[in-house]
Amino acid sequence: MPIEISLRHGPSALRAAGALADLYRAAFCGPPWNEDESRVARFVSRLEGDVDRPGFVAAVARMDGRPVGFGTAWRTPAPFPQDRRYGDVTAQLGGEWVSEWLVGAQEIDELAVSPAAQRRGIGPRILEILTGLGTPAGTWLLTSTKSPVTVPFYRKCGWRQVTEDGTEIVVFLSPQHPYCFAGGRWPGQRRSEKEEISDVAPTGDHTQGPDRGGVQASR
Ligand SMILES: CC(C)(COP(=O)(O)OP(=O)(O)OC[C@H]1O[C@@H](n2cnc3c(N)ncnc32)[C@H](O)[C@@H]1OP(=O)(O)O)[C@@H](O)C(=O)NCCC(=O)NCCS
């Protein structure tokens, strides 16, 4: 069945707000997320402000004219936010990597496909289209292991996990992100490289590796 994906930039996305709310409800109010109507309302209210963010875009997938999935994205601002789960990201990656990898890059905020339309490649197509709109700074997203599907899904789509296994909040970089594209290194690899430098000249003047901290949080 043909899938059509349309893009809505900025406030024009609000014309699809009802469809996006229905899709959000269908995707997140059942297991494993089990969100409730208050979370749907919060999504809609966030959307009303998010459409004004630089680089905001919503991709809406339709099958036979019916909305079956959507994704939203925008450019991550500086300074890096600390509300929602962003503080967890900083705690896990450290401010140095957050600045280098995430600030100024495109961020996928929500991705949802209605249960009846899942496992047909719609999620990957939305992801690919949004990623193709990203700046040269690449695209990233954060997700949660509360759903057993998320990490295998993004890995299958070729995204690269840059947070350690075993934490609930997981950060992925798109395959086109400069650090992945250039054979990017994991924070741990870069950190040990820095430790080696510091071993050679332990003056204390060298930049320390990224601050790490395990944070457990739900989506
Ligand atoms: C995650 C989600 C967007 C995936 O969309 P989709 O269109 O169903 O994606 P596809 O199945 O085509 O994804 C490709 C791969 O992801 C993996 N995958 C997707 N759903 C899976 C599931 N339920 N169980 C195991 N693997 C799964 C598979 O490897 C799949 O490839 P395959 O079908 O060839 O085996 C969709 O399941 C969804 O909306 N879930 C609820 C909301 C959500 O979790 N959003 C993302 C987190 S914010």
The ligand as a Gaussian input file, in Angstrom:
#p B3LYP/6-31G(d) Opt

LIG

0 1
 C        9.342000       2.404000      17.094000
 C        8.375000       2.578000      15.913000
 C        8.398000       4.051000      15.512000
 C        8.890000       1.713000      14.753000
 O        8.119000       2.017000      13.600000
 P        7.735000       0.890000      12.509000
 O        7.207000       1.612000      11.331000
 O        6.889000      -0.139000      13.113000
 O        9.183000       0.346000      12.184000
 P        9.608000      -1.028000      11.415000
 O        9.112000      -2.241000      12.031000
 O        9.348000      -0.892000      10.019000
 O       11.156000      -0.900000      11.841000
 C       12.281000      -1.527000      11.361000
 C       12.907000      -2.472000      12.370000
 O       12.808000      -2.094000      13.741000
 C       12.703000      -3.310000      14.549000
 N       11.379000      -3.375000      15.210000
 C       10.337000      -2.549000      14.996000
 N        9.300000      -2.926000      15.770000
 C        9.695000      -3.991000      16.478000
 C        9.070000      -4.818000      17.454000
 N        7.813000      -4.589000      17.876000
 N        9.781000      -5.822000      17.981000
 C       11.038000      -6.061000      17.594000
 N       11.695000      -5.308000      16.661000
 C       11.035000      -4.283000      16.110000
 C       12.814000      -4.465000      13.580000
 O       14.182000      -4.792000      13.471000
 C       12.302000      -3.837000      12.297000
 O       12.800000      -4.486000      11.160000
 P       12.077000      -5.795000      10.580000
 O       10.608000      -5.518000      10.535000
 O       12.716000      -5.942000       9.245000
 O       12.416000      -6.891000      11.535000
 C        6.953000       2.096000      16.258000
 O        7.051000       0.777000      16.761000
 C        6.245000       2.972000      17.267000
 O        5.672000       4.001000      16.924000
 N        6.256000       2.551000      18.535000
 C        5.556000       3.273000      19.599000
 C        6.159000       4.657000      19.828000
 C        7.663000       4.596000      20.013000
 O        8.184000       3.713000      20.699000
 N        8.383000       5.580000      19.398000
 C        9.826000       5.617000      19.423000
 C       10.411000       6.001000      20.713000
 S       10.278000       7.701000      21.089000

